[in-house]
């Protein structure tokens, strides 16, 4: 499947809503679309034709302090990653993380963190491990340097 990863635009909204409804996240759709006007939020979609089959939400201004100095702020942080159930294991999640990492690196950041969602935690942790991310000592976070993520994703494509 060929996908294009691009920043969320108005023409993607109805297809993104459909993805959220299909993934049981319908109530989250409206709140999320309102967030797109926050300058610190970064919203990307993966498109198969005109259909949104994946989504990543994050920020390039994470300054939250946590116990480990391993990935100090400022850094990028992924808040949410969603891939349509019928499109999983096709490289869409990796493409979304890759685009997010490239754009974060272009803003002169050097690391990325995230809090893995508890739903299907083992599958999610395995996916982010595939992307080069590891547990951050003393925290519930996963993290990696952006160059590590880029290398991990290139070596697996």
N, C-alpha and C positions, 0 to 999 in steps of 0.2 A: 504494500500500500504506500503510495506516495503522499506525503503530507508536507504542508508548508506551515512553519511556525512564524507567527506575526503578532504584533501588539493588538490587543483588543480594540476594535473599532465599532462604531454604531451598527454597521451592517452585519456584525456577528451576533448581536444581542439575542435575537429570537432563537437562533440555533444553540447558543450557549444556554439559554433558559431550558430548551428541550433536553440538552445534556444533563443539566442539574435535576430536572424532573425525572429523567430516566434513571439517574443514579440515586434517587431518593433524597435529593437535596433541594427540592422545590422552594421551600421557604427561604433558603439561603440566597437564592438567585437575585431577588430584588435588592437586598441589602448589599450584596457584592457589587452589583452594577452601579449602585450609588457610590461605592468606594472608588470607582475609576476616576473620579474627579479629584482625588487626593493626590497631590503632586509627588508624594513619596511612595505611592503604590506603583507596582509594575504588574501589569496584567497581560498575559500572552495566551493565545489560542493556537491549537493545532488544527489545521483545516485539511479535510479530505474532500476536494472539490470545494463546495460552499458549506459543507457540514462541519460543525465544530465537533471534533472527536477527542479533544484534550484541552486542558486548561491549567495554567500555573499562575498563582498569585504570590507576590513577594514584595520585598523592599530592598533598596540599596542604601538605606540609612539606619540599619539596626544598631542601636547604641545601648541596648539592654546589657547590663552588667551581670555576669554570673561568675561562679567560683573559680573557673579555670582561666588562666591567661593564655591558653593554647590558641584561641582565635579571638583576639581582643577587638572591640569595636574601634572604628566603624567597620562594618562588614555587611554582606548581603544576607538576607534571610528569606527562605521560602516559607510562606504561610500555609499554602494549600496547593495540592497537585491532584488533578482528577483526570482519569482517562476512561473513556466509554468502555463498558465491560466487554463489548464485542471487538474492541480494538487493542486490548491489553496484550502484552508480549509481542508487539509488532515494532517496537522502537519509538513509539510516540512519547512515552514518558521520558525516555532518554533524550529525545530531540528537544522537549520542553526544558528539561534541566540544562541541557547543553546551551541552548539559546540564552537562558537566564544567566548562566555562568559567564558566557562571552560578553554579554552586555554589562554585567557587574564588573568584570575585569576592565572593560573599556572606561569605566568610571573611576578606575584606579583603586578598586578594592582588591583584597588578596584572599579573602576567605568567605565561606558560605556556611550557615548553620540552619538547622530546622528542628522543631519538636515533632517527632514522628507521632502521627495520630494513633490512638490506641486500637481503633477498629482495624482488624487484620494486621496487627503490629508486626507479626513475623514476616509476612509477605512484604510489607512496606519497608521494614529494616533490610530485608534481602535486596530489594530493588535499590535502595539508597547505598547499600554496600557495593553493589554493582557499579554505581556511579562514583565510587571512590570515597564515600563518606564513612566515618567511623564514630563510635561513641566518644563524646567529649567527657573526659575524666571529671567525676564529681558533679555531673549535671545530667538531666534527661535528654540533652541535645545530641544530635548527630552533627558532624562538621567535617570540613576539609578545606585545604587551600584550593583556590580556583584552578590553578594549574594542575593539581592532582585530579580534579574532577574532569577537566578537559582531556588529560592523558587517559584516564580510565575509560571515558566514553569513546575516544578515538580508537583505542586498542580493541574495543569490543564491537566496533561497527564493521 
